[in-house]
Amino acid sequence: MAEGTEEQELPAYPIRAYQLIPDPNQPAVVALAIETDQGHSLFLATRAILEDLGKDLLERAAKMPPTPGKT
């Protein structure tokens, strides 16, 4: 968190779907679209961000209990 900013409690919504959308006019970024019950959000990410995000998601998923019915 940036220095000097106050912490806020933000609402959290379950992710229903996501999509990675490349832009041929901006090959250095990709759009990450996330859908929730509240609507869609769109984020732009660089390769470095996607690599870090992917690594962090896999590490976090490995710490969670398995989903019933999945192996």
mmCIF file of the N, C-alpha and C atoms, coordinates in Angstrom:
data_MODEL
# 
_entry.id   MODEL 
# 
loop_
_atom_site.group_PDB 
_atom_site.id 
_atom_site.type_symbol 
_atom_site.label_atom_id 
_atom_site.label_alt_id 
_atom_site.label_comp_id 
_atom_site.label_asym_id 
_atom_site.label_entity_id 
_atom_site.label_seq_id 
_atom_site.pdbx_PDB_ins_code 
_atom_site.Cartn_x 
_atom_site.Cartn_y 
_atom_site.Cartn_z 
_atom_site.occupancy 
_atom_site.B_iso_or_equiv 
_atom_site.pdbx_formal_charge 
_atom_site.auth_seq_id 
_atom_site.auth_comp_id 
_atom_site.auth_asym_id 
_atom_site.auth_atom_id 
_atom_site.pdbx_PDB_model_num 
ATOM 1   N N  . MET A 1 1  ? 0.854   -1.180  0.000   1.00 0.00 ? 1  MET A N  1 
ATOM 2   C CA . MET A 1 1  ? 0.000   0.000   0.000   1.00 0.00 ? 1  MET A CA 1 
ATOM 3   C C  . MET A 1 1  ? 0.889   1.228   0.000   1.00 0.00 ? 1  MET A C  1 
ATOM 4   N N  . ALA A 1 2  ? 0.485   2.241   -0.719  1.00 0.00 ? 2  ALA A N  1 
ATOM 5   C CA . ALA A 1 2  ? 1.277   3.464   -0.827  1.00 0.00 ? 2  ALA A CA 1 
ATOM 6   C C  . ALA A 1 2  ? 1.378   4.159   0.521   1.00 0.00 ? 2  ALA A C  1 
ATOM 7   N N  . GLU A 1 3  ? 2.523   4.786   0.742   1.00 0.00 ? 3  GLU A N  1 
ATOM 8   C CA . GLU A 1 3  ? 2.742   5.500   1.992   1.00 0.00 ? 3  GLU A CA 1 
ATOM 9   C C  . GLU A 1 3  ? 1.779   6.675   2.098   1.00 0.00 ? 3  GLU A C  1 
ATOM 10  N N  . GLY A 1 4  ? 1.203   6.860   3.287   1.00 0.00 ? 4  GLY A N  1 
ATOM 11  C CA . GLY A 1 4  ? 0.309   7.982   3.498   1.00 0.00 ? 4  GLY A CA 1 
ATOM 12  C C  . GLY A 1 4  ? -1.138  7.721   3.124   1.00 0.00 ? 4  GLY A C  1 
ATOM 13  N N  . THR A 1 5  ? -1.445  6.529   2.649   1.00 0.00 ? 5  THR A N  1 
ATOM 14  C CA . THR A 1 5  ? -2.842  6.228   2.307   1.00 0.00 ? 5  THR A CA 1 
ATOM 15  C C  . THR A 1 5  ? -3.505  5.501   3.460   1.00 0.00 ? 5  THR A C  1 
ATOM 16  N N  . GLU A 1 6  ? -4.763  5.793   3.643   1.00 0.00 ? 6  GLU A N  1 
ATOM 17  C CA . GLU A 1 6  ? -5.520  5.119   4.689   1.00 0.00 ? 6  GLU A CA 1 
ATOM 18  C C  . GLU A 1 6  ? -6.046  3.793   4.169   1.00 0.00 ? 6  GLU A C  1 
ATOM 19  N N  . GLU A 1 7  ? -6.112  2.806   5.073   1.00 0.00 ? 7  GLU A N  1 
ATOM 20  C CA . GLU A 1 7  ? -6.705  1.531   4.691   1.00 0.00 ? 7  GLU A CA 1 
ATOM 21  C C  . GLU A 1 7  ? -8.207  1.694   4.573   1.00 0.00 ? 7  GLU A C  1 
ATOM 22  N N  . GLN A 1 8  ? -8.767  1.032   3.568   1.00 0.00 ? 8  GLN A N  1 
ATOM 23  C CA . GLN A 1 8  ? -10.210 1.048   3.363   1.00 0.00 ? 8  GLN A CA 1 
ATOM 24  C C  . GLN A 1 8  ? -10.699 -0.387  3.302   1.00 0.00 ? 8  GLN A C  1 
ATOM 25  N N  . GLU A 1 9  ? -11.901 -0.599  3.770   1.00 0.00 ? 9  GLU A N  1 
ATOM 26  C CA . GLU A 1 9  ? -12.521 -1.899  3.592   1.00 0.00 ? 9  GLU A CA 1 
ATOM 27  C C  . GLU A 1 9  ? -13.273 -1.851  2.270   1.00 0.00 ? 9  GLU A C  1 
ATOM 28  N N  . LEU A 1 10 ? -12.873 -2.701  1.348   1.00 0.00 ? 10 LEU A N  1 
ATOM 29  C CA . LEU A 1 10 ? -13.479 -2.720  0.025   1.00 0.00 ? 10 LEU A CA 1 
ATOM 30  C C  . LEU A 1 10 ? -14.442 -3.889  -0.094  1.00 0.00 ? 10 LEU A C  1 
ATOM 31  N N  . PRO A 1 11 ? -15.523 -3.728  -0.840  1.00 0.00 ? 11 PRO A N  1 
ATOM 32  C CA . PRO A 1 11 ? -16.439 -4.847  -1.046  1.00 0.00 ? 11 PRO A CA 1 
ATOM 33  C C  . PRO A 1 11 ? -15.753 -5.930  -1.881  1.00 0.00 ? 11 PRO A C  1 
ATOM 34  N N  . ALA A 1 12 ? -16.105 -7.176  -1.625  1.00 0.00 ? 12 ALA A N  1 
ATOM 35  C CA . ALA A 1 12 ? -15.537 -8.303  -2.372  1.00 0.00 ? 12 ALA A CA 1 
ATOM 36  C C  . ALA A 1 12 ? -16.666 -9.092  -3.015  1.00 0.00 ? 12 ALA A C  1 
ATOM 37  N N  . TYR A 1 13 ? -16.474 -9.451  -4.275  1.00 0.00 ? 13 TYR A N  1 
ATOM 38  C CA . TYR A 1 13 ? -17.489 -10.189 -5.026  1.00 0.00 ? 13 TYR A CA 1 
ATOM 39  C C  . TYR A 1 13 ? -16.854 -11.428 -5.639  1.00 0.00 ? 13 TYR A C  1 
ATOM 40  N N  . PRO A 1 14 ? -17.568 -12.555 -5.656  1.00 0.00 ? 14 PRO A N  1 
ATOM 41  C CA . PRO A 1 14 ? -17.021 -13.754 -6.289  1.00 0.00 ? 14 PRO A CA 1 
ATOM 42  C C  . PRO A 1 14 ? -16.809 -13.529 -7.787  1.00 0.00 ? 14 PRO A C  1 
ATOM 43  N N  . ILE A 1 15 ? -15.696 -14.020 -8.289  1.00 0.00 ? 15 ILE A N  1 
ATOM 44  C CA . ILE A 1 15 ? -15.434 -13.957 -9.729  1.00 0.00 ? 15 ILE A CA 1 
ATOM 45  C C  . ILE A 1 15 ? -16.265 -15.035 -10.402 1.00 0.00 ? 15 ILE A C  1 
ATOM 46  N N  . ARG A 1 16 ? -17.037 -14.650 -11.400 1.00 0.00 ? 16 ARG A N  1 
ATOM 47  C CA . ARG A 1 16 ? -17.883 -15.585 -12.160 1.00 0.00 ? 16 ARG A CA 1 
ATOM 48  C C  . ARG A 1 16 ? -17.177 -16.053 -13.424 1.00 0.00 ? 16 ARG A C  1 
ATOM 49  N N  . ALA A 1 17 ? -16.400 -15.170 -14.030 1.00 0.00 ? 17 ALA A N  1 
ATOM 50  C CA . ALA A 1 17 ? -15.687 -15.506 -15.262 1.00 0.00 ? 17 ALA A CA 1 
ATOM 51  C C  . ALA A 1 17 ? -14.562 -14.498 -15.457 1.00 0.00 ? 17 ALA A C  1 
ATOM 52  N N  . TYR A 1 18 ? -13.611 -14.876 -16.281 1.00 0.00 ? 18 TYR A N  1 
ATOM 53  C CA . TYR A 1 18 ? -12.544 -13.943 -16.647 1.00 0.00 ? 18 TYR A CA 1 
ATOM 54  C C  . TYR A 1 18 ? -12.145 -14.208 -18.088 1.00 0.00 ? 18 TYR A C  1 
ATOM 55  N N  . GLN A 1 19 ? -11.484 -13.246 -18.681 1.00 0.00 ? 19 GLN A N  1 
ATOM 56  C CA . GLN A 1 19 ? -11.023 -13.386 -20.055 1.00 0.00 ? 19 GLN A CA 1 
ATOM 57  C C  . GLN A 1 19 ? -9.783  -12.522 -20.239 1.00 0.00 ? 19 GLN A C  1 
ATOM 58  N N  . LEU A 1 20 ? -8.796  -13.054 -20.932 1.00 0.00 ? 20 LEU A N  1 
ATOM 59  C CA . LEU A 1 20 ? -7.621  -12.279 -21.321 1.00 0.00 ? 20 LEU A CA 1 
ATOM 60  C C  . LEU A 1 20 ? -7.822  -11.839 -22.765 1.00 0.00 ? 20 LEU A C  1 
ATOM 61  N N  . ILE A 1 21 ? -7.736  -10.537 -22.992 1.00 0.00 ? 21 ILE A N  1 
ATOM 62  C CA . ILE A 1 21 ? -8.037  -9.976  -24.310 1.00 0.00 ? 21 ILE A CA 1 
ATOM 63  C C  . ILE A 1 21 ? -6.799  -9.257  -24.842 1.00 0.00 ? 21 ILE A C  1 
ATOM 64  N N  . PRO A 1 22 ? -6.134  -9.844  -25.853 1.00 0.00 ? 22 PRO A N  1 
ATOM 65  C CA . PRO A 1 22 ? -4.974  -9.161  -26.429 1.00 0.00 ? 22 PRO A CA 1 
ATOM 66  C C  . PRO A 1 22 ? -5.411  -7.995  -27.307 1.00 0.00 ? 22 PRO A C  1 
ATOM 67  N N  . ASP A 1 23 ? -4.559  -7.001  -27.413 1.00 0.00 ? 23 ASP A N  1 
ATOM 68  C CA . ASP A 1 23 ? -4.815  -5.854  -28.292 1.00 0.00 ? 23 ASP A CA 1 
ATOM 69  C C  . ASP A 1 23 ? -3.690  -5.796  -29.312 1.00 0.00 ? 23 ASP A C  1 
ATOM 70  N N  . PRO A 1 24 ? -3.980  -6.088  -30.583 1.00 0.00 ? 24 PRO A N  1 
ATOM 71  C CA . PRO A 1 24 ? -2.907  -6.082  -31.584 1.00 0.00 ? 24 PRO A CA 1 
ATOM 72  C C  . PRO A 1 24 ? -2.221  -4.723  -31.724 1.00 0.00 ? 24 PRO A C  1 
ATOM 73  N N  . ASN A 1 25 ? -2.883  -3.657  -31.318 1.00 0.00 ? 25 ASN A N  1 
ATOM 74  C CA . ASN A 1 25 ? -2.287  -2.322  -31.387 1.00 0.00 ? 25 ASN A CA 1 
ATOM 75  C C  . ASN A 1 25 ? -1.384  -2.017  -30.201 1.00 0.00 ? 25 ASN A C  1 
ATOM 76  N N  . GLN A 1 26 ? -1.499  -2.830  -29.123 1.00 0.00 ? 26 GLN A N  1 
ATOM 77  C CA . GLN A 1 26 ? -0.669  -2.654  -27.928 1.00 0.00 ? 26 GLN A CA 1 
ATOM 78  C C  . GLN A 1 26 ? -0.142  -4.025  -27.501 1.00 0.00 ? 26 GLN A C  1 
ATOM 79  N N  . PRO A 1 27 ? 0.833   -4.573  -28.217 1.00 0.00 ? 27 PRO A N  1 
ATOM 80  C CA . PRO A 1 27 ? 1.296   -5.930  -27.914 1.00 0.00 ? 27 PRO A CA 1 
ATOM 81  C C  . PRO A 1 27 ? 1.992   -6.071  -26.557 1.00 0.00 ? 27 PRO A C  1 
ATOM 82  N N  . ALA A 1 28 ? 2.348   -4.971  -25.909 1.00 0.00 ? 28 ALA A N  1 
ATOM 83  C CA . ALA A 1 28 ? 3.034   -5.037  -24.618 1.00 0.00 ? 28 ALA A CA 1 
ATOM 84  C C  . ALA A 1 28 ? 2.076   -5.147  -23.441 1.00 0.00 ? 28 ALA A C  1 
ATOM 85  N N  . VAL A 1 29 ? 0.762   -5.088  -23.695 1.00 0.00 ? 29 VAL A N  1 
ATOM 86  C CA . VAL A 1 29 ? -0.227  -5.224  -22.621 1.00 0.00 ? 29 VAL A CA 1 
ATOM 87  C C  . VAL A 1 29 ? -1.345  -6.155  -23.073 1.00 0.00 ? 29 VAL A C  1 
ATOM 88  N N  . VAL A 1 30 ? -2.045  -6.686  -22.097 1.00 0.00 ? 30 VAL A N  1 
ATOM 89  C CA . VAL A 1 30 ? -3.238  -7.488  -22.354 1.00 0.00 ? 30 VAL A CA 1 
ATOM 90  C C  . VAL A 1 30 ? -4.318  -6.994  -21.397 1.00 0.00 ? 30 VAL A C  1 
ATOM 91  N N  . ALA A 1 31 ? -5.557  -7.044  -21.839 1.00 0.00 ? 31 ALA A N  1 
ATOM 92  C CA . ALA A 1 31 ? -6.667  -6.658  -20.966 1.00 0.00 ? 31 ALA A CA 1 
ATOM 93  C C  . ALA A 1 31 ? -7.143  -7.896  -20.220 1.00 0.00 ? 31 ALA A C  1 
ATOM 94  N N  . LEU A 1 32 ? -7.325  -7.760  -18.927 1.00 0.00 ? 32 LEU A N  1 
ATOM 95  C CA . LEU A 1 32 ? -7.885  -8.820  -18.090 1.00 0.00 ? 32 LEU A CA 1 
ATOM 96  C C  . LEU A 1 32 ? -9.291  -8.377  -17.711 1.00 0.00 ? 32 LEU A C  1 
ATOM 97  N N  . ALA A 1 33 ? -10.285 -9.054  -18.266 1.00 0.00 ? 33 ALA A N  1 
ATOM 98  C CA . ALA A 1 33 ? -11.685 -8.747  -17.968 1.00 0.00 ? 33 ALA A CA 1 
ATOM 99  C C  . ALA A 1 33 ? -12.157 -9.718  -16.894 1.00 0.00 ? 33 ALA A C  1 
ATOM 100 N N  . ILE A 1 34 ? -12.748 -9.196  -15.838 1.00 0.00 ? 34 ILE A N  1 
ATOM 101 C CA . ILE A 1 34 ? -13.267 -10.015 -14.740 1.00 0.00 ? 34 ILE A CA 1 
ATOM 102 C C  . ILE A 1 34 ? -14.746 -9.718  -14.588 1.00 0.00 ? 34 ILE A C  1 
ATOM 103 N N  . GLU A 1 35 ? -15.547 -10.783 -14.565 1.00 0.00 ? 35 GLU A N  1 
ATOM 104 C CA . GLU A 1 35 ? -16.999 -10.644 -14.420 1.00 0.00 ? 35 GLU A CA 1 
ATOM 105 C C  . GLU A 1 35 ? -17.425 -11.092 -13.027 1.00 0.00 ? 35 GLU A C  1 
ATOM 106 N N  . THR A 1 36 ? -18.254 -10.261 -12.375 1.00 0.00 ? 36 THR A N  1 
ATOM 107 C CA . THR A 1 36 ? -18.870 -10.604 -11.095 1.00 0.00 ? 36 THR A CA 1 
ATOM 108 C C  . THR A 1 36 ? -20.371 -10.369 -11.222 1.00 0.00 ? 36 THR A C  1 
ATOM 109 N N  . ASP A 1 37 ? -21.111 -10.668 -10.167 1.00 0.00 ? 37 ASP A N  1 
ATOM 110 C CA . ASP A 1 37 ? -22.546 -10.386 -10.172 1.00 0.00 ? 37 ASP A CA 1 
ATOM 111 C C  . ASP A 1 37 ? -22.822 -8.888  -10.288 1.00 0.00 ? 37 ASP A C  1 
ATOM 112 N N  . GLN A 1 38 ? -21.835 -8.070  -9.950  1.00 0.00 ? 38 GLN A N  1 
ATOM 113 C CA . GLN A 1 38 ? -21.993 -6.616  -9.993  1.00 0.00 ? 38 GLN A CA 1 
ATOM 114 C C  . GLN A 1 38 ? -21.635 -6.026  -11.352 1.00 0.00 ? 38 GLN A C  1 
ATOM 115 N N  . GLY A 1 39 ? -21.137 -6.853  -12.258 1.00 0.00 ? 39 GLY A N  1 
ATOM 116 C CA . GLY A 1 39 ? -20.759 -6.367  -13.584 1.00 0.00 ? 39 GLY A CA 1 
ATOM 117 C C  . GLY A 1 39 ? -19.342 -6.762  -13.942 1.00 0.00 ? 39 GLY A C  1 
ATOM 118 N N  . HIS A 1 40 ? -18.809 -6.076  -14.936 1.00 0.00 ? 40 HIS A N  1 
ATOM 119 C CA . HIS A 1 40 ? -17.471 -6.362  -15.438 1.00 0.00 ? 40 HIS A CA 1 
ATOM 120 C C  . HIS A 1 40 ? -16.486 -5.288  -14.999 1.00 0.00 ? 40 HIS A C  1 
ATOM 121 N N  . SER A 1 41 ? -15.236 -5.708  -14.834 1.00 0.00 ? 41 SER A N  1 
ATOM 122 C CA . SER A 1 41 ? -14.129 -4.776  -14.627 1.00 0.00 ? 41 SER A CA 1 
ATOM 123 C C  . SER A 1 41 ? -13.049 -5.144  -15.622 1.00 0.00 ? 41 SER A C  1 
ATOM 124 N N  . LEU A 1 42 ? -12.321 -4.161  -16.089 1.00 0.00 ? 42 LEU A N  1 
ATOM 125 C CA . LEU A 1 42 ? -11.280 -4.378  -17.077 1.00 0.00 ? 42 LEU A CA 1 
ATOM 126 C C  . LEU A 1 42 ? -9.981  -3.773  -16.566 1.00 0.00 ? 42 LEU A C  1 
ATOM 127 N N  . PHE A 1 43 ? -8.907  -4.559  -16.631 1.00 0.00 ? 43 PHE A N  1 
ATOM 128 C CA . PHE A 1 43 ? -7.597  -4.129  -16.156 1.00 0.00 ? 43 PHE A CA 1 
ATOM 129 C C  . PHE A 1 43 ? -6.582  -4.372  -17.263 1.00 0.00 ? 43 PHE A C  1 
ATOM 130 N N  . LEU A 1 44 ? -5.622  -3.484  -17.416 1.00 0.00 ? 44 LEU A N  1 
ATOM 131 C CA . LEU A 1 44 ? -4.535  -3.688  -18.362 1.00 0.00 ? 44 LEU A CA 1 
ATOM 132 C C  . LEU A 1 44 ? -3.319  -4.203  -17.602 1.00 0.00 ? 44 LEU A C  1 
ATOM 133 N N  . ALA A 1 45 ? -2.651  -5.207  -18.170 1.00 0.00 ? 45 ALA A N  1 
ATOM 134 C CA . ALA A 1 45 ? -1.505  -5.812  -17.496 1.00 0.00 ? 45 ALA A CA 1 
ATOM 135 C C  . ALA A 1 45 ? -0.360  -6.029  -18.476 1.00 0.00 ? 45 ALA A C  1 
ATOM 136 N N  . THR A 1 46 ? 0.846   -5.821  -17.983 1.00 0.00 ? 46 THR A N  1 
ATOM 137 C CA . THR A 1 46 ? 2.049   -6.102  -18.759 1.00 0.00 ? 46 THR A CA 1 
ATOM 138 C C  . THR A 1 46 ? 2.433   -7.567  -18.571 1.00 0.00 ? 46 THR A C  1 
ATOM 139 N N  . ARG A 1 47 ? 3.397   -8.002  -19.330 1.00 0.00 ? 47 ARG A N  1 
ATOM 140 C CA . ARG A 1 47 ? 3.891   -9.377  -19.186 1.00 0.00 ? 47 ARG A CA 1 
ATOM 141 C C  . ARG A 1 47 ? 4.390   -9.630  -17.759 1.00 0.00 ? 47 ARG A C  1 
ATOM 142 N N  . ALA A 1 48 ? 5.145   -8.685  -17.203 1.00 0.00 ? 48 ALA A N  1 
ATOM 143 C CA . ALA A 1 48 ? 5.679   -8.856  -15.849 1.00 0.00 ? 48 ALA A CA 1 
ATOM 144 C C  . ALA A 1 48 ? 4.555   -9.018  -14.831 1.00 0.00 ? 48 ALA A C  1 
ATOM 145 N N  . ILE A 1 49 ? 3.514   -8.218  -14.955 1.00 0.00 ? 49 ILE A N  1 
ATOM 146 C CA . ILE A 1 49 ? 2.377   -8.324  -14.035 1.00 0.00 ? 49 ILE A CA 1 
ATOM 147 C C  . ILE A 1 49 ? 1.696   -9.676  -14.195 1.00 0.00 ? 49 ILE A C  1 
ATOM 148 N N  . LEU A 1 50 ? 1.467   -10.111 -15.438 1.00 0.00 ? 50 LEU A N  1 
ATOM 149 C CA . LEU A 1 50 ? 0.825   -11.411 -15.661 1.00 0.00 ? 50 LEU A CA 1 
ATOM 150 C C  . LEU A 1 50 ? 1.662   -12.548 -15.093 1.00 0.00 ? 50 LEU A C  1 
ATOM 151 N N  . GLU A 1 51 ? 2.989   -12.489 -15.267 1.00 0.00 ? 51 GLU A N  1 
ATOM 152 C CA . GLU A 1 51 ? 3.858   -13.532 -14.721 1.00 0.00 ? 51 GLU A CA 1 
ATOM 153 C C  . GLU A 1 51 ? 3.783   -13.561 -13.200 1.00 0.00 ? 51 GLU A C  1 
ATOM 154 N N  . ASP A 1 52 ? 3.856   -12.394 -12.565 1.00 0.00 ? 52 ASP A N  1 
ATOM 155 C CA . ASP A 1 52 ? 3.767   -12.325 -11.100 1.00 0.00 ? 52 ASP A CA 1 
ATOM 156 C C  . ASP A 1 52 ? 2.402   -12.777 -10.606 1.00 0.00 ? 52 ASP A C  1 
ATOM 157 N N  . LEU A 1 53 ? 1.349   -12.326 -11.268 1.00 0.00 ? 53 LEU A N  1 
ATOM 158 C CA . LEU A 1 53 ? -0.008  -12.704 -10.880 1.00 0.00 ? 53 LEU A CA 1 
ATOM 159 C C  . LEU A 1 53 ? -0.198  -14.208 -11.003 1.00 0.00 ? 53 LEU A C  1 
ATOM 160 N N  . GLY A 1 54 ? 0.243   -14.779 -12.116 1.00 0.00 ? 54 GLY A N  1 
ATOM 161 C CA . GLY A 1 54 ? 0.119   -16.222 -12.313 1.00 0.00 ? 54 GLY A CA 1 
ATOM 162 C C  . GLY A 1 54 ? 0.838   -17.009 -11.228 1.00 0.00 ? 54 GLY A C  1 
ATOM 163 N N  . LYS A 1 55 ? 2.060   -16.594 -10.907 1.00 0.00 ? 55 LYS A N  1 
ATOM 164 C CA . LYS A 1 55 ? 2.838   -17.252 -9.853  1.00 0.00 ? 55 LYS A CA 1 
ATOM 165 C C  . LYS A 1 55 ? 2.122   -17.142 -8.507  1.00 0.00 ? 55 LYS A C  1 
ATOM 166 N N  . ASP A 1 56 ? 1.666   -15.942 -8.171  1.00 0.00 ? 56 ASP A N  1 
ATOM 167 C CA . ASP A 1 56 ? 0.976   -15.733 -6.897  1.00 0.00 ? 56 ASP A CA 1 
ATOM 168 C C  . ASP A 1 56 ? -0.318  -16.541 -6.813  1.00 0.00 ? 56 ASP A C  1 
ATOM 169 N N  . LEU A 1 57 ? -1.073  -16.601 -7.908  1.00 0.00 ? 57 LEU A N  1 
ATOM 170 C CA . LEU A 1 57 ? -2.319  -17.374 -7.908  1.00 0.00 ? 57 LEU A CA 1 
ATOM 171 C C  . LEU A 1 57 ? -2.049  -18.857 -7.703  1.00 0.00 ? 57 LEU A C  1 
ATOM 172 N N  . LEU A 1 58 ? -1.033  -19.396 -8.379  1.00 0.00 ? 58 LEU A N  1 
ATOM 173 C CA . LEU A 1 58 ? -0.701  -20.815 -8.219  1.00 0.00 ? 58 LEU A CA 1 
ATOM 174 C C  . LEU A 1 58 ? -0.235  -21.124 -6.800  1.00 0.00 ? 58 LEU A C  1 
ATOM 175 N N  . GLU A 1 59 ? 0.589   -20.243 -6.222  1.00 0.00 ? 59 GLU A N  1 
ATOM 176 C CA . GLU A 1 59 ? 1.049   -20.448 -4.846  1.00 0.00 ? 59 GLU A CA 1 
ATOM 177 C C  . GLU A 1 59 ? -0.126  -20.419 -3.870  1.00 0.00 ? 59 GLU A C  1 
ATOM 178 N N  . ARG A 1 60 ? -1.037  -19.480 -4.055  1.00 0.00 ? 60 ARG A N  1 
ATOM 179 C CA . ARG A 1 60 ? -2.197  -19.370 -3.165  1.00 0.00 ? 60 ARG A CA 1 
ATOM 180 C C  . ARG A 1 60 ? -3.111  -20.573 -3.328  1.00 0.00 ? 60 ARG A C  1 
ATOM 181 N N  . ALA A 1 61 ? -3.345  -21.001 -4.566  1.00 0.00 ? 61 ALA A N  1 
ATOM 182 C CA . ALA A 1 61 ? -4.209  -22.159 -4.824  1.00 0.00 ? 61 ALA A CA 1 
ATOM 183 C C  . ALA A 1 61 ? -3.641  -23.415 -4.174  1.00 0.00 ? 61 ALA A C  1 
ATOM 184 N N  . ALA A 1 62 ? -2.321  -23.569 -4.170  1.00 0.00 ? 62 ALA A N  1 
ATOM 185 C CA . ALA A 1 62 ? -1.691  -24.748 -3.575  1.00 0.00 ? 62 ALA A CA 1 
ATOM 186 C C  . ALA A 1 62 ? -1.910  -24.808 -2.063  1.00 0.00 ? 62 ALA A C  1 
ATOM 187 N N  . LYS A 1 63 ? -2.159  -23.672 -1.428  1.00 0.00 ? 63 LYS A N  1 
ATOM 188 C CA . LYS A 1 63 ? -2.375  -23.626 0.019   1.00 0.00 ? 63 LYS A CA 1 
ATOM 189 C C  . LYS A 1 63 ? -3.837  -23.849 0.407   1.00 0.00 ? 63 LYS A C  1 
ATOM 190 N N  . MET A 1 64 ? -4.725  -23.873 -0.574  1.00 0.00 ? 64 MET A N  1 
ATOM 191 C CA . MET A 1 64 ? -6.160  -24.009 -0.299  1.00 0.00 ? 64 MET A CA 1 
ATOM 192 C C  . MET A 1 64 ? -6.553  -25.483 -0.289  1.00 0.00 ? 64 MET A C  1 
ATOM 193 N N  . PRO A 1 65 ? -7.631  -25.823 0.445   1.00 0.00 ? 65 PRO A N  1 
ATOM 194 C CA . PRO A 1 65 ? -8.094  -27.212 0.411   1.00 0.00 ? 65 PRO A CA 1 
ATOM 195 C C  . PRO A 1 65 ? -8.588  -27.563 -0.990  1.00 0.00 ? 65 PRO A C  1 
ATOM 196 N N  . PRO A 1 66 ? -8.465  -28.841 -1.375  1.00 0.00 ? 66 PRO A N  1 
ATOM 197 C CA . PRO A 1 66 ? -8.921  -29.235 -2.710  1.00 0.00 ? 66 PRO A CA 1 
ATOM 198 C C  . PRO A 1 66 ? -10.419 -29.035 -2.882  1.00 0.00 ? 66 PRO A C  1 
ATOM 199 N N  . THR A 1 67 ? -10.813 -28.777 -4.122  1.00 0.00 ? 67 THR A N  1 
ATOM 200 C CA . THR A 1 67 ? -12.226 -28.646 -4.456  1.00 0.00 ? 67 THR A CA 1 
ATOM 201 C C  . THR A 1 67 ? -12.838 -30.039 -4.491  1.00 0.00 ? 67 THR A C  1 
ATOM 202 N N  . PRO A 1 68 ? -13.951 -30.281 -3.779  1.00 0.00 ? 68 PRO A N  1 
ATOM 203 C CA . PRO A 1 68 ? -14.577 -31.609 -3.815  1.00 0.00 ? 68 PRO A CA 1 
ATOM 204 C C  . PRO A 1 68 ? -14.928 -32.009 -5.250  1.00 0.00 ? 68 PRO A C  1 
ATOM 205 N N  . GLY A 1 69 ? -14.628 -33.259 -5.593  1.00 0.00 ? 69 GLY A N  1 
ATOM 206 C CA . GLY A 1 69 ? -14.957 -33.771 -6.917  1.00 0.00 ? 69 GLY A CA 1 
ATOM 207 C C  . GLY A 1 69 ? -13.907 -33.492 -7.962  1.00 0.00 ? 69 GLY A C  1 
ATOM 208 N N  . LYS A 1 70 ? -12.849 -32.753 -7.614  1.00 0.00 ? 70 LYS A N  1 
ATOM 209 C CA . LYS A 1 70 ? -11.759 -32.485 -8.565  1.00 0.00 ? 70 LYS A CA 1 
ATOM 210 C C  . LYS A 1 70 ? -10.496 -33.148 -8.053  1.00 0.00 ? 70 LYS A C  1 
ATOM 211 N N  . THR A 1 71 ? -9.692  -33.638 -8.981  1.00 0.00 ? 71 THR A N  1 
ATOM 212 C CA . THR A 1 71 ? -8.422  -34.256 -8.586  1.00 0.00 ? 71 THR A CA 1 
ATOM 213 C C  . THR A 1 71 ? -7.257  -33.502 -9.150  1.00 0.00 ? 71 THR A C  1 
# 
